[in-house]
Amino acid sequence: MILSDLGAEAPSPWNWIEIAQSELLVLFHYDPWVSELDKQLRSVKLQAAKAQRFQEYSNRLRELRVGIEGGTHDEASSITRA
């Protein structure tokens, strides 16, 4: 269906250009904001990975300490020598 059939005028090509320009301005306005959020997200992901490794190492250290106290010194000493 054509717009002129409905009684409305079709927008001129210049109107389309103005609309596109205004939309681009809106996108560029949010671009620094989005890139800042991306940077913060990367930082949080790195921190989460470090926290996960720390938790794993802490759990392993706790297991080794319990093993030494429980008399399984051979396993703990073989790991510390490596």
ZARO-465442 format. One record per residue (C-alpha): residue in one letter; chain; x, y, z. Coordinates in Angstrom, 1 decimal. Each point is the difference from the previous one (the first is absolute). Example, Ala and Ser with C-alpha at 12.3 -4.5 7.8 and 13.67 -1.06 7.14 Angstrom:
BEGIN
+------+-----+--------+--------+--------+
| type | mol |      X |      Y |      Z |
+------+-----+--------+--------+--------+
|    A |   A |   12.3 |   -4.5 |    7.8 |
|    S |   A |    1.4 |    3.4 |   -0.7 |
+------+-----+--------+--------+--------+
***
This chain:
BEGIN
+------+-----+--------+--------+--------+
| type | mol |      X |      Y |      Z |
+------+-----+--------+--------+--------+
|    M |   A |    0.0 |    0.0 |    0.0 |
|    I |   A |    1.3 |    3.4 |   -0.9 |
|    L |   A |    0.0 |    2.9 |    2.5 |
|    S |   A |   -1.7 |    2.3 |   -2.4 |
|    D |   A |   -2.9 |   -2.4 |   -0.2 |
|    L |   A |   -0.6 |    0.7 |    3.7 |
|    G |   A |    0.1 |    3.7 |   -0.5 |
|    A |   A |    3.4 |    0.4 |    1.5 |
|    E |   A |    3.0 |    1.4 |   -1.8 |
|    A |   A |    3.1 |   -2.1 |   -0.3 |
|    P |   A |    3.0 |    1.6 |    1.8 |
|    S |   A |    2.5 |    1.6 |   -2.3 |
|    P |   A |    3.5 |   -1.5 |   -0.2 |
|    W |   A |    1.3 |    3.0 |    2.0 |
|    N |   A |   -2.3 |   -0.9 |    2.9 |
|    W |   A |    1.4 |   -3.5 |    0.0 |
|    I |   A |    3.5 |    1.4 |    0.2 |
|    E |   A |   -0.9 |    2.3 |    2.9 |
|    I |   A |   -1.6 |   -2.9 |    1.8 |
|    A |   A |    3.1 |   -2.2 |   -0.6 |
|    Q |   A |    2.3 |    2.8 |    1.3 |
|    S |   A |   -2.1 |    0.5 |    3.1 |
|    E |   A |    0.1 |   -3.8 |    0.7 |
|    L |   A |    3.7 |   -0.1 |   -0.5 |
|    L |   A |    0.5 |    2.9 |    2.4 |
|    V |   A |   -2.0 |   -1.9 |    2.6 |
|    L |   A |    2.2 |   -3.1 |   -0.6 |
|    F |   A |    3.2 |    2.0 |    0.3 |
|    H |   A |   -1.2 |    1.6 |    3.2 |
|    Y |   A |   -0.3 |   -3.5 |    1.6 |
|    D |   A |    3.1 |   -1.5 |   -1.5 |
|    P |   A |    2.4 |    1.3 |    2.7 |
|    W |   A |   -2.4 |   -1.1 |    2.7 |
|    V |   A |   -0.3 |   -3.5 |   -1.5 |
|    S |   A |    3.8 |   -0.3 |   -0.4 |
|    E |   A |    0.5 |    1.0 |    3.6 |
|    L |   A |   -2.4 |   -2.7 |    1.1 |
|    D |   A |    1.8 |   -2.5 |   -2.2 |
|    K |   A |    3.3 |    0.9 |    1.7 |
|    Q |   A |   -1.6 |   -0.4 |    3.5 |
|    L |   A |   -1.4 |   -3.3 |   -1.0 |
|    R |   A |    3.4 |   -1.3 |   -1.1 |
|    S |   A |    1.5 |    1.2 |    3.2 |
|    V |   A |   -2.7 |   -1.8 |    2.1 |
|    K |   A |    0.4 |   -3.2 |   -2.0 |
|    L |   A |    3.8 |    0.1 |    0.6 |
|    Q |   A |   -0.6 |    0.5 |    3.8 |
|    A |   A |   -2.5 |   -2.9 |    0.0 |
|    A |   A |    2.6 |   -2.3 |   -1.7 |
|    K |   A |    2.6 |    1.0 |    2.6 |
|    A |   A |   -2.4 |   -0.6 |    2.9 |
|    Q |   A |   -0.9 |   -3.4 |   -1.4 |
|    R |   A |    3.7 |   -1.0 |   -0.3 |
|    F |   A |    0.6 |    1.3 |    3.5 |
|    Q |   A |   -2.9 |   -2.0 |    1.3 |
|    E |   A |    1.4 |   -3.1 |   -1.7 |
|    Y |   A |    3.5 |    0.5 |    1.4 |
|    S |   A |   -1.4 |    0.7 |    3.5 |
|    N |   A |   -2.0 |   -3.2 |   -0.1 |
|    R |   A |    3.0 |   -2.0 |   -1.2 |
|    L |   A |    2.2 |    1.5 |    2.7 |
|    R |   A |   -2.7 |   -0.9 |    2.6 |
|    E |   A |    0.0 |   -3.6 |   -1.3 |
|    L |   A |    3.8 |   -0.2 |    0.2 |
|    R |   A |    0.0 |    1.3 |    3.5 |
|    V |   A |   -2.6 |   -2.5 |    1.1 |
|    G |   A |    2.0 |   -2.7 |   -1.7 |
|    I |   A |    3.2 |    0.9 |    1.9 |
|    E |   A |   -1.8 |    0.1 |    3.3 |
|    G |   A |   -1.7 |   -3.3 |   -0.8 |
|    G |   A |    3.2 |   -1.8 |   -0.8 |
|    T |   A |    0.1 |    0.0 |   -3.7 |
|    H |   A |    3.2 |    2.0 |   -0.2 |
|    D |   A |    1.2 |   -1.9 |   -3.1 |
|    E |   A |   -2.7 |    1.5 |   -2.3 |
|    A |   A |    0.6 |    3.6 |    1.3 |
|    S |   A |    3.8 |   -0.2 |   -0.2 |
|    S |   A |   -0.1 |   -1.4 |   -3.6 |
|    I |   A |   -2.2 |    3.0 |   -1.0 |
|    T |   A |    2.2 |    2.6 |    1.7 |
|    R |   A |    3.2 |   -1.5 |   -1.6 |
|    A |   A |   -1.5 |    0.4 |   -3.6 |
+------+-----+--------+--------+--------+
***
